[in-house]
Amino acid sequence: MKKYSHYLFPAPAMLIAAISLFFHYTPAIRDAVSQLPAQGFDLRISWWRVLFEPLVGPLIFLLRSTKPISLYGALFIWLLVLALAGGWKKHASVIVNLKRWLRSWPLYFGCAVALFLIAVFAPLPGETIVNQRPEVILVNLHSHSHYSHDGIISPKGQLAWHRRQGFDAFFLTEHNHFTKTLEIVEQQRSGRLPEHPQIMAGMEYSGSNHILLLGLHRVFNAKDYPDKAAIDSAHSQGGAAIVAHWFTPARNTRPLSFYADAGADGFEIVNKSEGAFHPGSKAQPVIDFCRRQGLIMTADCDYHGYGNVCQSWTGLTLPGWRTLNAEQRQRAILDILRKRQQDKITVLALNDRPTGLFPVWLRPMQFFFHYAATLNLIQITSWFFWMALAAGLVRFSRGRLLEGLGLLSAALMIGNGFYMVFMGLPLRGFNELYLEIGPYFIGLGLCVLASSVKYCKKN
């Protein structure tokens, strides 16, 4: 590798520069209903991201991908193949080469898991929406804390994340309960939590589909409720009901008309957890139906704490928002939703790549091409700087770079595993995810640690 490092490391930066020059694609905030650029909204890229672009940018772009887990797995396999090819010695036998590769692949695996943990848990600096329309507020109707069975972020963490992403208000919608949410709302109303952005109580009810029941203030048990009864319960409290991610194949078991007849006020047409931007082929039937029936359309994050990216916002036209108190603000939001005033709603989504997916084994190449096409001159310069630094590290590391990365990866996995166990103990009864996954990361970390130590001794 040393022999070719002069050419190997500048190559990605040069290829990225060429792709960006000839096939540039500018990320933009679009109106998900019209598919046109949304007027009055822009993106601001963090300087921290620009500075560390090769380390941060691909992870952020990965998190915004459709089906990021399968894409990451395909990327890892391709990198293993490239590592095998790059470390192949001409004058050694096939058996010797394979043995060398088998000794090192646990370290590559450890690095891949560590990168995954960084992508999921670290507050990576990315893009932030810039709202240039003072009469419009940005709201998220769909989020989960670790009081949901699949959430990995605290309510305070949700508050901080929504503030970073430019939201003025959000609904905390745990799965099938909202007792804890009412406590969080009360803490904010009493001044024990920052007042911005405003937290409001909701619930994601699991019926024939998932339905967001918004603006709740009286506890009720929706277990075994039919959809109409759950929606009626929300309406009786002055709340609203939005059908979540109907466009996912596993969810659209009932026709759209079923939910309209049950009293739903509208549908999500963009959901962050389901992909970066839904093309018309998925969302268009919902859009057409909502237009015919006079139902509203929203773009929601469905944020569970996995990764620090945001690509969907619901804009509400509410002049004088800052002059209202907390109760008046919630009522103003719910009035727009309940009265189904789509003319006061802007459905916003970040579009950062062309739609359409390659087969899974070819998606890493598609991912690299789309990522490179979005970069500007300063980001490309950052790539050249870090590639030059990487070439120098490899030249002077004397073969210890992989061992060091393996040890760091092991420490990160073990530390994260103990953190998850520690966090999971007080959440029993709400969330078992921490206690289920934490020990696995501890075990993986110990295995990678042992492999790193063994690799160091043999090299």
PLY file of the C-alpha trace (Angstrom):
ply
format ascii 1.0
element vertex 459
property float x
property float y
property float z
element edge 458
property int vertex1
property int vertex2
end_header
0.00 0.00 0.00
2.86 2.36 0.76
4.06 2.07 -2.82
0.76 3.31 -4.22
-0.34 5.61 -1.38
0.79 8.67 -3.37
-1.95 7.86 -5.90
-4.48 6.02 -3.74
-5.35 8.83 -1.34
-5.68 11.79 -3.76
-7.88 9.65 -6.05
-11.17 9.98 -4.06
-10.79 13.75 -3.79
-10.02 14.08 -7.50
-12.97 11.88 -8.44
-15.27 13.86 -6.13
-14.10 17.13 -7.70
-14.81 15.80 -11.20
-18.29 14.54 -10.26
-19.19 17.81 -8.55
-17.94 19.84 -11.51
-19.78 17.95 -14.25
-22.83 16.54 -12.41
-23.45 19.03 -9.61
-26.72 18.58 -7.68
-27.72 21.35 -5.28
-29.62 20.17 -2.16
-32.76 22.23 -1.64
-35.88 22.49 0.49
-38.87 21.52 -1.65
-42.61 21.72 -1.26
-43.51 18.03 -1.12
-46.99 18.67 -2.53
-45.98 20.60 -5.65
-42.44 19.09 -5.86
-41.17 22.64 -6.52
-38.52 24.58 -4.54
-40.09 26.06 -1.39
-39.87 29.85 -1.43
-38.45 31.50 1.69
-36.49 28.48 2.97
-32.79 27.80 2.59
-30.06 25.54 3.98
-27.08 26.57 6.09
-24.11 24.17 6.23
-22.23 24.04 9.53
-18.59 25.11 9.34
-17.76 22.15 11.56
-19.08 19.87 8.84
-17.05 21.69 6.17
-13.90 21.44 8.28
-14.30 17.69 8.84
-16.16 16.94 5.59
-14.58 13.53 4.74
-15.20 12.33 8.31
-18.70 13.75 8.82
-20.29 14.41 5.42
-20.61 10.80 4.20
-22.16 9.73 7.54
-24.77 12.50 7.35
-25.54 11.65 3.73
-25.82 7.97 4.70
-28.29 8.75 7.50
-30.52 10.58 5.04
-30.49 7.64 2.62
-33.40 5.33 1.96
-32.68 2.01 3.74
-29.39 3.18 5.31
-28.71 -0.11 7.15
-28.61 -2.25 4.00
-26.55 0.44 2.26
-24.05 0.49 5.13
-23.76 -3.30 5.02
-23.05 -3.23 1.29
-20.46 -0.47 1.82
-18.71 -2.55 4.47
-18.51 -5.62 2.22
-17.10 -3.55 -0.66
-14.48 -2.04 1.67
-13.50 -5.51 2.87
-13.00 -6.61 -0.74
-10.92 -3.50 -1.48
-8.86 -4.09 1.66
-8.18 -7.65 0.53
-7.15 -6.45 -2.93
-5.03 -3.60 -1.55
-3.15 -5.83 0.87
-2.52 -8.66 -1.59
1.15 -9.54 -1.95
2.19 -10.83 -5.36
4.97 -13.08 -4.14
2.97 -14.72 -1.33
0.70 -17.72 -1.76
-3.07 -17.41 -1.81
-3.24 -19.14 1.59
-0.81 -16.67 3.15
-2.71 -13.70 1.75
-6.04 -15.02 3.00
-4.60 -15.67 6.46
-3.34 -12.09 6.65
-6.75 -10.82 5.60
-8.60 -13.05 8.08
-6.41 -11.68 10.89
-7.30 -8.12 10.00
-10.99 -8.31 9.09
-12.22 -8.23 12.75
-10.47 -4.87 13.05
-12.20 -3.59 9.93
-15.48 -4.87 11.34
-14.79 -3.08 14.63
-14.11 0.17 12.78
-17.36 -0.24 10.83
-19.38 -0.78 14.03
-17.69 2.21 15.67
-18.55 4.41 12.69
-22.13 3.18 12.92
-22.27 4.16 16.61
-20.85 7.59 15.81
-23.45 8.08 13.08
-26.30 7.06 15.38
-25.31 8.67 18.69
-22.99 11.61 17.93
-24.48 15.09 17.33
-22.87 15.34 13.89
-22.87 18.88 12.44
-24.87 19.04 9.24
-27.27 21.38 7.47
-29.86 23.54 9.23
-32.99 24.96 7.65
-33.12 28.75 7.40
-36.67 30.07 7.71
-36.87 33.46 6.00
-40.65 33.77 6.43
-41.38 35.33 9.85
-45.11 34.54 9.60
-44.38 30.79 9.30
-43.41 28.51 12.18
-41.85 25.06 11.78
-43.52 22.17 13.59
-42.86 18.43 13.89
-45.97 16.37 14.62
-44.19 13.03 15.18
-41.35 12.18 17.61
-40.43 9.59 20.23
-38.23 9.61 23.32
-36.81 6.64 25.21
-40.22 6.26 26.85
-41.21 4.55 23.59
-40.03 0.97 23.17
-37.83 1.89 20.18
-36.56 5.35 21.16
-32.97 6.10 22.23
-33.18 9.76 23.21
-34.43 11.47 26.35
-37.22 14.08 26.25
-34.59 16.73 27.06
-32.54 15.39 24.16
-35.58 15.75 21.91
-35.93 19.36 23.02
-32.28 20.08 22.17
-32.48 18.23 18.82
-35.59 20.13 17.69
-33.96 23.42 18.68
-30.87 22.58 16.58
-33.07 21.66 13.60
-34.90 24.98 13.57
-38.29 23.90 14.95
-40.55 26.27 16.86
-42.70 23.50 18.35
-43.13 19.73 18.32
-45.44 16.99 19.54
-43.94 14.16 21.59
-45.89 11.10 20.41
-44.88 7.98 22.34
-46.31 4.64 21.27
-49.75 4.06 22.85
-49.21 6.12 26.01
-48.57 9.73 26.97
-48.45 9.87 30.78
-44.73 10.72 30.75
-45.29 13.24 27.97
-47.80 15.16 30.10
-45.14 15.33 32.83
-42.60 16.76 30.37
-45.11 19.34 29.10
-45.81 20.39 32.69
-42.09 20.73 33.41
-41.73 23.12 30.47
-44.84 25.10 31.36
-43.54 25.53 34.93
-40.15 26.80 33.77
-38.09 23.70 34.64
-37.21 23.18 30.96
-36.29 25.76 28.29
-39.43 27.25 26.72
-38.20 26.96 23.12
-39.19 24.99 21.15
-42.60 24.31 22.65
-43.39 20.69 23.58
-46.95 19.42 23.13
-48.49 16.09 24.10
-49.60 13.48 21.61
-49.55 9.74 21.10
-48.87 7.38 18.21
-51.79 4.99 18.40
-51.28 1.52 16.89
-54.52 0.51 15.21
-54.97 -0.76 11.69
-52.29 1.83 10.93
-50.31 4.17 13.16
-52.31 7.32 13.85
-50.97 10.47 15.52
-53.39 11.71 18.18
-52.30 15.30 18.85
-53.09 17.84 21.56
-54.00 15.37 24.32
-54.38 16.54 27.93
-56.52 13.83 29.57
-55.13 10.32 30.07
-57.01 7.52 28.35
-56.10 3.96 27.45
-56.42 3.41 23.70
-55.55 -0.29 23.87
-57.93 -2.37 21.74
-59.75 0.78 20.60
-61.02 0.68 17.01
-59.52 3.45 14.91
-62.64 5.62 14.93
-62.94 5.48 18.73
-59.30 6.53 19.16
-59.75 9.42 16.70
-62.98 10.48 18.43
-61.16 10.48 21.79
-58.56 12.89 20.43
-61.23 15.13 18.91
-63.16 15.19 22.20
-60.09 16.78 23.81
-59.85 19.43 21.10
-57.05 17.53 19.38
-56.35 16.32 15.86
-55.62 12.97 14.21
-53.07 12.43 11.43
-52.47 9.05 9.76
-48.74 8.25 9.87
-46.65 6.83 6.99
-49.58 5.20 5.15
-47.36 4.97 2.03
-45.21 2.18 3.56
-46.25 -1.21 2.14
-46.63 -2.73 5.60
-49.02 0.05 6.64
-51.41 0.58 3.73
-53.56 -2.47 4.43
-56.69 -0.28 4.55
-57.76 2.15 1.81
-57.34 5.88 2.34
-61.11 6.27 2.48
-61.25 4.06 5.58
-59.36 6.67 7.63
-61.29 9.58 6.14
-64.54 7.86 7.16
-63.09 7.28 10.65
-62.59 11.04 11.03
-58.85 11.47 10.41
-57.88 15.08 9.71
-55.05 14.28 7.32
-52.07 12.16 6.31
-48.30 12.31 6.44
-46.92 12.49 2.90
-43.27 12.68 4.03
-41.81 10.78 6.96
-38.14 11.05 7.78
-37.72 7.46 8.91
-39.04 6.17 5.57
-36.46 7.85 3.33
-35.06 11.17 2.27
-37.79 12.30 -0.09
-40.80 10.38 -1.33
-41.21 10.71 -5.08
-44.64 11.17 -6.58
-45.02 7.44 -7.21
-45.39 6.88 -3.45
-46.93 10.07 -2.15
-49.07 11.09 -5.12
-52.07 8.83 -4.37
-52.19 10.30 -0.85
-51.83 13.86 -2.17
-54.60 13.37 -4.72
-56.91 11.82 -2.13
-56.33 14.60 0.42
-57.04 17.25 -2.20
-60.31 15.58 -3.16
-61.44 15.06 0.43
-60.23 18.37 1.88
-57.77 16.66 4.25
-54.45 18.13 5.31
-50.96 16.87 4.43
-47.89 17.01 6.69
-44.16 16.25 6.63
-42.96 14.72 9.89
-39.66 13.53 11.33
-40.72 10.43 13.27
-37.48 11.06 15.15
-36.44 8.33 17.59
-32.91 9.59 18.31
-31.09 7.70 15.56
-28.62 10.14 13.99
-28.50 13.91 14.03
-30.20 14.66 10.70
-33.50 16.24 9.76
-35.10 16.35 6.35
-38.80 17.14 6.87
-40.72 20.03 8.41
-44.34 21.18 8.53
-44.64 24.94 8.12
-47.71 26.64 9.62
-48.68 30.22 8.83
-49.19 31.77 12.29
-48.50 35.53 12.41
-47.92 36.82 15.93
-46.69 33.43 17.22
-44.17 35.01 19.57
-46.80 37.16 21.27
-48.86 34.12 22.34
-48.50 32.14 25.55
-47.98 28.37 25.54
-51.68 27.49 25.72
-52.58 29.93 22.95
-49.80 28.59 20.73
-50.99 25.01 21.09
-54.57 26.04 20.38
-53.50 27.99 17.28
-51.63 24.95 15.91
-54.50 22.58 16.63
-57.02 24.97 15.06
-55.17 24.79 11.73
-55.03 20.99 11.92
-58.62 20.50 13.11
-60.08 22.96 10.60
-57.99 21.29 7.88
-56.61 24.58 6.59
-54.12 23.28 4.03
-53.71 26.83 2.69
-51.90 27.61 5.96
-49.66 24.52 5.76
-46.41 24.18 3.83
-45.13 20.61 3.52
-41.32 20.84 3.44
-38.74 18.17 2.60
-35.01 18.24 1.97
-34.21 16.89 -1.48
-30.48 16.10 -1.64
-30.29 13.47 -4.40
-32.18 12.13 -7.42
-34.85 9.54 -6.63
-34.58 5.87 -7.54
-32.43 3.08 -6.12
-29.87 0.75 -7.67
-29.71 -2.93 -6.62
-28.25 -3.20 -3.12
-24.77 -4.34 -4.24
-24.47 -1.36 -6.59
-25.89 1.19 -4.17
-22.47 2.09 -2.65
-21.37 3.43 -6.05
-24.68 5.28 -6.44
-24.27 6.66 -2.92
-20.73 7.91 -3.61
-21.79 9.56 -6.88
-24.80 11.32 -5.34
-22.79 12.44 -2.32
-19.96 13.84 -4.44
-22.40 15.70 -6.69
-23.73 17.75 -3.74
-20.38 19.15 -2.55
-19.26 22.73 -3.03
-15.72 24.02 -3.58
-14.89 24.45 0.11
-16.07 20.93 0.95
-13.96 19.52 -1.91
-10.94 21.45 -0.59
-11.53 19.81 2.80
-11.40 16.42 1.06
-8.01 17.19 -0.52
-6.61 18.32 2.84
-7.75 15.22 4.72
-6.64 12.85 1.96
-3.16 14.40 2.05
-3.14 13.98 5.82
-4.27 10.34 5.50
-1.46 9.62 3.03
1.05 11.03 5.51
-0.36 8.99 8.39
-0.13 5.77 6.40
3.43 6.56 5.30
4.70 7.24 8.82
2.43 4.97 10.87
4.64 1.93 10.29
1.66 -0.40 10.06
0.13 0.65 13.38
-2.79 2.69 12.07
-5.21 -0.25 11.81
-4.28 -1.53 15.26
-4.86 1.90 16.76
-8.23 2.27 15.07
-9.18 -1.21 16.27
-8.35 -0.33 19.87
-10.28 2.95 19.66
-13.25 1.15 18.11
-13.23 -1.46 20.87
-13.18 1.25 23.54
-16.09 3.04 21.86
-18.19 -0.14 21.65
-17.52 -1.14 25.25
-18.21 2.38 26.52
-21.41 2.65 24.52
-22.55 -0.76 25.74
-22.14 0.20 29.40
-23.85 3.54 28.72
-26.87 1.74 27.24
-27.10 -0.65 30.19
-26.85 2.28 32.62
-29.55 4.22 30.74
-31.81 1.18 30.39
-32.12 0.26 34.06
-34.53 3.09 35.04
-36.52 2.63 31.80
-37.74 -0.90 32.51
-41.39 -1.16 31.63
-41.08 1.51 28.95
-38.05 0.53 26.90
-36.10 -2.74 26.90
-33.98 -1.80 23.88
-31.06 -0.45 25.91
-30.78 -3.57 28.06
-31.15 -5.87 25.04
-28.52 -4.19 22.84
-26.05 -2.84 25.40
-24.53 -6.24 26.34
-24.05 -7.06 22.63
-21.92 -3.96 22.15
-19.88 -4.83 25.24
-19.29 -8.35 23.89
-18.41 -7.11 20.40
-16.05 -4.54 21.87
-14.23 -7.17 23.92
-13.85 -9.38 20.83
-12.45 -6.51 18.76
-10.14 -5.58 21.65
-8.78 -9.13 21.79
-8.31 -9.16 17.99
-6.50 -5.81 18.10
-4.11 -6.98 20.81
-3.43 -10.22 18.94
-2.88 -8.33 15.67
-0.43 -5.98 17.41
1.61 -8.90 18.75
1.89 -10.54 15.31
2.88 -7.32 13.57
0 1
1 2
2 3
3 4
4 5
5 6
6 7
7 8
8 9
9 10
10 11
11 12
12 13
13 14
14 15
15 16
16 17
17 18
18 19
19 20
20 21
21 22
22 23
23 24
24 25
25 26
26 27
27 28
28 29
29 30
30 31
31 32
32 33
33 34
34 35
35 36
36 37
37 38
38 39
39 40
40 41
41 42
42 43
43 44
44 45
45 46
46 47
47 48
48 49
49 50
50 51
51 52
52 53
53 54
54 55
55 56
56 57
57 58
58 59
59 60
60 61
61 62
62 63
63 64
64 65
65 66
66 67
67 68
68 69
69 70
70 71
71 72
72 73
73 74
74 75
75 76
76 77
77 78
78 79
79 80
80 81
81 82
82 83
83 84
84 85
85 86
86 87
87 88
88 89
89 90
90 91
91 92
92 93
93 94
94 95
95 96
96 97
97 98
98 99
99 100
100 101
101 102
102 103
103 104
104 105
105 106
106 107
107 108
108 109
109 110
110 111
111 112
112 113
113 114
114 115
115 116
116 117
117 118
118 119
119 120
120 121
121 122
122 123
123 124
124 125
125 126
126 127
127 128
128 129
129 130
130 131
131 132
132 133
133 134
134 135
135 136
136 137
137 138
138 139
139 140
140 141
141 142
142 143
143 144
144 145
145 146
146 147
147 148
148 149
149 150
150 151
151 152
152 153
153 154
154 155
155 156
156 157
157 158
158 159
159 160
160 161
161 162
162 163
163 164
164 165
165 166
166 167
167 168
168 169
169 170
170 171
171 172
172 173
173 174
174 175
175 176
176 177
177 178
178 179
179 180
180 181
181 182
182 183
183 184
184 185
185 186
186 187
187 188
188 189
189 190
190 191
191 192
192 193
193 194
194 195
195 196
196 197
197 198
198 199
199 200
200 201
201 202
202 203
203 204
204 205
205 206
206 207
207 208
208 209
209 210
210 211
211 212
212 213
213 214
214 215
215 216
216 217
217 218
218 219
219 220
220 221
221 222
222 223
223 224
224 225
225 226
226 227
227 228
228 229
229 230
230 231
231 232
232 233
233 234
234 235
235 236
236 237
237 238
238 239
239 240
240 241
241 242
242 243
243 244
244 245
245 246
246 247
247 248
248 249
249 250
250 251
251 252
252 253
253 254
254 255
255 256
256 257
257 258
258 259
259 260
260 261
261 262
262 263
263 264
264 265
265 266
266 267
267 268
268 269
269 270
270 271
271 272
272 273
273 274
274 275
275 276
276 277
277 278
278 279
279 280
280 281
281 282
282 283
283 284
284 285
285 286
286 287
287 288
288 289
289 290
290 291
291 292
292 293
293 294
294 295
295 296
296 297
297 298
298 299
299 300
300 301
301 302
302 303
303 304
304 305
305 306
306 307
307 308
308 309
309 310
310 311
311 312
312 313
313 314
314 315
315 316
316 317
317 318
318 319
319 320
320 321
321 322
322 323
323 324
324 325
325 326
326 327
327 328
328 329
329 330
330 331
331 332
332 333
333 334
334 335
335 336
336 337
337 338
338 339
339 340
340 341
341 342
342 343
343 344
344 345
345 346
346 347
347 348
348 349
349 350
350 351
351 352
352 353
353 354
354 355
355 356
356 357
357 358
358 359
359 360
360 361
361 362
362 363
363 364
364 365
365 366
366 367
367 368
368 369
369 370
370 371
371 372
372 373
373 374
374 375
375 376
376 377
377 378
378 379
379 380
380 381
381 382
382 383
383 384
384 385
385 386
386 387
387 388
388 389
389 390
390 391
391 392
392 393
393 394
394 395
395 396
396 397
397 398
398 399
399 400
400 401
401 402
402 403
403 404
404 405
405 406
406 407
407 408
408 409
409 410
410 411
411 412
412 413
413 414
414 415
415 416
416 417
417 418
418 419
419 420
420 421
421 422
422 423
423 424
424 425
425 426
426 427
427 428
428 429
429 430
430 431
431 432
432 433
433 434
434 435
435 436
436 437
437 438
438 439
439 440
440 441
441 442
442 443
443 444
444 445
445 446
446 447
447 448
448 449
449 450
450 451
451 452
452 453
453 454
454 455
455 456
456 457
457 458
